[in-house]
Amino acid sequence: MQLNVGLLGLGTVGSQVAERLLQKRDSLARRTGVVLNLRRVLVRDAERPRSIPSELITDAPDEVLNDPEIQVLVELMGGEEPARTYIERGLRAGKHVVTANKVVMAKHGPELLELAGEMDVDIYFEAAVGGGIPLISTFKVDLIANDIERIAAVINGTTNYMLGRMGADGLDYAAALLEAQAAGFAEEDPTADVAGFDAVYKLSILASIAFGARVHPDQVFREGIEGIDPLDFRYAKELGYEIKLLAYAARPNGKIEARVHPALVPVSHPLAQVEGAFNAVYIEGDLVGPVLLRGQGAGGRPTASAVVGDLLDLVFTIRKKAANRVLMTFDPDPPMLPMADVVTKAYYRLRAEDRTGVLAQVGRVFGEEDVSIASMIQKDSIEEGTAELVFTTHPARDAALARARERIAELEPIRRVGAFFRVI
Ligand SMILES: NC(=O)c1ccc[n+]([C@@H]2O[C@H](COP(=O)([O-])OP(=O)(O)OC[C@H]3O[C@@H](n4cnc5c(N)ncnc54)[C@H](OP(=O)(O)O)[C@@H]3O)[C@@H](O)[C@H]2O)c1
């Protein structure tokens, strides 16, 4: 049996996938009983020299999308359009789809899965979240018996690398970004990573699958890591925390909470030890308890591992004549918990006039907003006549934490609120 594959995109991931299919054609065929035949590869610039035979390459989308011999489309172009349209065209033509596209799956996944169901084909997207880490299949298959209670993840390698450099070596934000760009971990325009959009797309996919409910990226609260001061890494460490860009989803009292923001993570938490460009996802299920998955969340080879893995999974389901094996369903409009109602601990760093009575004034505001203080440290400040005050709090409503922050900033002896982080 032979399965003809049409590849859309031959970049970082696509070239690794193509290489695997071409170089391991015989051993994959022995293992699966199916020859995976790479038939056509779509690129933007067909003139550029490539590492695969030139007769496979085309820059005409129809040569792949309208080829009736192609049974599987592997979409590795990235971006929302035209990728979404090509995936839809593929499904409507009765082709199975494997994609690594988080933007398309986060924004349009449920519709595309439904369409795949109607057309009796499969759509696989393991590589869309966490590169080579097996996440989608973990939720779809291994943890399916559980009610998932929460997901806490470090799922953006770029920001994790930058925060690591700021924490360990005191680099400021700009220097950490330049270094990440030089090392190839950050794009020239780093917005998608540093502002948290990439993590939002990934969390929206994970939360949708974990909770069987549609969590649109627009419903995920988002704050990026821009402007974090290296000073806070020192204080965080003193208090027993690391700073991470946290992606968090839970379902307290039936409402879905989904948020991406920098957070203080206790050093004893497994996510605190995720270093460099690595990713990790911590899951709590009601039967299984805590599960931690950790690995390379990006890079051509790890991501190709997930893409080719999906292809092989597809081959097995086709051989068993069991297409659309796990039909995912999503509550289209689940109740969401607004950020204001999220209950979390927090960290505040204030610069205050170094005189008596300041603590009492700050304490009064916290008290009036029903925020209870867990710890306080006071440090000399570089600014003459001022002190740095660092507070952590017990859990409180996010709205109360925000109001306390605003009111404290207005107190006469407070020069500024230098930092505010949520704490897990
Ligand atoms: N890179 C990673 O580490 C990683 C990790 C996880 C997931 N992903 C996902 O994998 C996908 C591919 O990422 P990548 O890093 O491999 O991207 P990439 O290196 O930028 O490659 C994109 C490929 O798609 C082709 N392409 C783009 N737009 C096209 C269009 N409109 N028409 C025809 N061809 C087009 C490009 O053609 P040319 O070669 O002619 O420019 C290139 O071959 C994305 O969805 C990304 O989010 C990537």
The ligand as a MOL file (V3000), in Angstrom:
LIG
                    3D

  0  0  0     0  0            999 V3000
M  V30 BEGIN CTAB
M  V30 COUNTS 48 52 0 0 0
M  V30 BEGIN ATOM
M  V30 1 N 10.4670 26.1500 13.6410 0
M  V30 2 C 10.0690 25.5680 14.7580 0
M  V30 3 O 10.8630 25.3160 15.6710 0
M  V30 4 C 8.6180 25.1950 14.9540 0
M  V30 5 C 8.2190 24.5310 16.1230 0
M  V30 6 C 6.8780 24.1680 16.2990 0
M  V30 7 C 5.9640 24.4790 15.2990 0
M  V30 8 N 6.3880 25.1550 14.1770 0 CHG=1
M  V30 9 C 5.3870 25.4710 13.1760 0
M  V30 10 O 5.7280 24.8100 11.9760 0
M  V30 11 C 5.3080 25.6030 10.8690 0
M  V30 12 C 6.5060 25.8320 9.9540 0
M  V30 13 O 7.4940 26.5530 10.6630 0
M  V30 14 P 8.9720 26.7410 10.0770 0
M  V30 15 O 9.7940 27.2870 11.1930 0
M  V30 16 O 9.4220 25.5060 9.3870 0 CHG=-1
M  V30 17 O 8.7110 27.8900 8.9950 0
M  V30 18 P 9.7290 28.4590 7.9050 0
M  V30 19 O 11.1140 27.9850 8.1790 0
M  V30 20 O 9.4620 29.9170 7.8050 0
M  V30 21 O 9.2580 27.7510 6.5470 0
M  V30 22 C 8.0450 28.0590 5.9220 0
M  V30 23 C 7.9820 27.3190 4.5740 0
M  V30 24 O 6.7230 27.5410 3.9940 0
M  V30 25 C 6.8590 28.1240 2.7060 0
M  V30 26 N 5.7770 29.1120 2.5660 0
M  V30 27 C 5.4320 30.0930 3.4420 0
M  V30 28 N 4.3970 30.7920 2.9740 0
M  V30 29 C 4.0660 30.2420 1.7900 0
M  V30 30 C 3.0810 30.5260 0.8210 0
M  V30 31 N 2.1950 31.5410 0.9700 0
M  V30 32 N 3.0160 29.7620 -0.3070 0
M  V30 33 C 3.9030 28.7560 -0.4760 0
M  V30 34 N 4.8780 28.4230 0.4070 0
M  V30 35 C 4.9480 29.1620 1.5330 0
M  V30 36 C 8.2190 28.7540 2.6730 0
M  V30 37 O 8.6860 28.8130 1.3460 0
M  V30 38 P 10.1720 29.3630 0.9830 0
M  V30 39 O 11.1150 28.2720 1.4340 0
M  V30 40 O 10.1660 29.5050 -0.4900 0
M  V30 41 O 10.3360 30.6400 1.7300 0
M  V30 42 C 9.0200 27.7960 3.5690 0
M  V30 43 O 9.5000 26.7030 2.8150 0
M  V30 44 C 4.6940 26.8660 11.4780 0
M  V30 45 O 3.3120 26.7170 11.5970 0
M  V30 46 C 5.3360 26.9510 12.8390 0
M  V30 47 O 4.5640 27.6550 13.7760 0
M  V30 48 C 7.6880 25.5070 13.9850 0
M  V30 END ATOM
M  V30 BEGIN BOND
M  V30 1 1 1 2
M  V30 2 2 2 3
M  V30 3 1 2 4
M  V30 4 1 4 5
M  V30 5 2 4 48
M  V30 6 2 5 6
M  V30 7 1 6 7
M  V30 8 2 7 8
M  V30 9 1 8 9
M  V30 10 1 8 48
M  V30 11 1 9 10
M  V30 12 1 9 46
M  V30 13 1 10 11
M  V30 14 1 11 12
M  V30 15 1 11 44
M  V30 16 1 12 13
M  V30 17 1 13 14
M  V30 18 2 14 15
M  V30 19 1 14 16
M  V30 20 1 14 17
M  V30 21 1 17 18
M  V30 22 2 18 19
M  V30 23 1 18 20
M  V30 24 1 18 21
M  V30 25 1 21 22
M  V30 26 1 22 23
M  V30 27 1 23 24
M  V30 28 1 23 42
M  V30 29 1 24 25
M  V30 30 1 25 26
M  V30 31 1 25 36
M  V30 32 1 26 27
M  V30 33 1 26 35
M  V30 34 2 27 28
M  V30 35 1 28 29
M  V30 36 1 29 30
M  V30 37 2 29 35
M  V30 38 1 30 31
M  V30 39 2 30 32
M  V30 40 1 32 33
M  V30 41 2 33 34
M  V30 42 1 34 35
M  V30 43 1 36 37
M  V30 44 1 36 42
M  V30 45 1 37 38
M  V30 46 2 38 39
M  V30 47 1 38 40
M  V30 48 1 38 41
M  V30 49 1 42 43
M  V30 50 1 44 45
M  V30 51 1 44 46
M  V30 52 1 46 47
M  V30 END BOND
M  V30 END CTAB
M  END
